[in-house]
């Protein structure tokens, strides 16, 4: 048996306050010991929140590591606890009537620390067949745990990014909803230099293109970590999207992320090198 799965199954039985306390301690350890990732987080925050003082950004970085670790351990009960536990700890709110409409639908899910909670709500609690695009992990134990956990419902179609767009489009046309998180740096090829908090970011235009080719609506789906568990919010479908201007659509996507991040900046996935790719002539952002 995968030792990571055994560990998480054991943690799933802990009361949430105890698990969150362990996560808080783990977050402090990661902040102190994961020096390279701490540098990435601080570089991201300096680039995006340069108007804040260094002390404020450092406090945000420390809180981010705490939330990151808590969300990591929360996957124990998200993926291994009974459905009754999920119902007790997750609140699903917003434009839920969008789920009943028959047209193809893309859930645009920005990379918050609780990203996987939205997928659990859709596939396990609502039994909605949903596709997701994933990048394979280098650690085989983590890969197995992630794939099994995300598909605990049996309603998930996992599509490797290397397989290209056709499996995604076929799914949309066959009534499978798409859970899409394209706010990562996959390199400059095929990406637009789109501002994210005023910093040029290599941004793939997947949201606009999938919506256009799949004739799909787009609804923002955001998961926020709260003391009692999570609040998952589904927004109404975006009006006038996609447009004829794919780059403008991609700018709109980043602006939507910013609005959600501004509510609680520490909950965004700052450990990712969002600005790894740089425009020609621009200095690197990370050491």
Order of alpha helices (4+ residues) and beta strands (2+ residues): alpha-alpha-alpha-alpha-alpha-beta-beta-alpha-beta-alpha-beta-alpha-beta-beta-beta-alpha-beta-beta-alpha
